[in-house]
């Protein structure tokens, strides 16, 4: 399951919510990937599924393992089989 983090700043209300993508601030993600802030927000909120091409772009730009972004497509490479 994809886990994204949303940190809310309760002192200023929902409008000023602070979003992060795997620990990266949205501004840093947009600069590194070239995605718009709206695209990143939609990925964080689950309004838009992260396509394989976007997952690869996140991986290349930010170093996030593909199996963390889309575990339904990429499985961890070090899975050990039960003996």
N, C-alpha and C positions, 0 to 999 in steps of 0.2 A: 504494500500500500504506500502510495506517495505521501510523504509527510512534509508539509510546508508550515512555516511558523508565522503567526500573526500576533504582533504585540500591540495591545491597545493602550493608548495614553488616556486614562480615564479623566485626567484633569482638564482636558480640552475637548472631550467628546469624540464621537465616532469620525467626524470629518478629518481629524488630525491623527488617525490611526497610523501606527508605524508598521509597515509590512517588511518582512524579510524573506528571502528565497534561499533556503539552505544556509542561513546565517549571513548571507550577503544582503546589503541594502539595495533596494530597487534601483536607485540611481546608478550604483556600481554595476548592476546586472545589465541595465540598458546600455551603459557605455561599453561594456565588454562584449556584448552580443550583437548590438545594433538593433535589438527589438525595441519597440515603443514601450513606454511605461504602461500603457493600457494592456498590451499583450502580456506583459509580465504579471500585472495585477490579475488578469483573467486566469492565468495559469495558477497563481497563488490561491485564488478563490475557488478554483475548480470549474469556472464558467467555460473554460476552453481546455480541452485535453491537450497535453503536450505530445505533439506528433514526433515520430522517430527523428526527423530532420532537426527539429527544435531541440530535442534531447541531445543530439550529437553536438549541436552548436553550444548548448549550455556546458556540456562536457569539455569541449575544446577550449572554451573561453574561461571557464571557472574551475575546471578540474573536478567537477562533481562526478562520481562514478555513475555510469549509465544504469547499473542495476538499482541504484537509489532513485533515479529519476523515473524510470519505467521498468519496474521489476517484472511486469507481465511480458515484456519483450526480451530483456537481457537478464539472465540468471547470474548469480555470483559464480565466479570462475573457480573458487576454492571450495565448492561444495564437496564434502566427503561423503561417500556412500556408506550406508550401514553395513557393517561386517558381521 
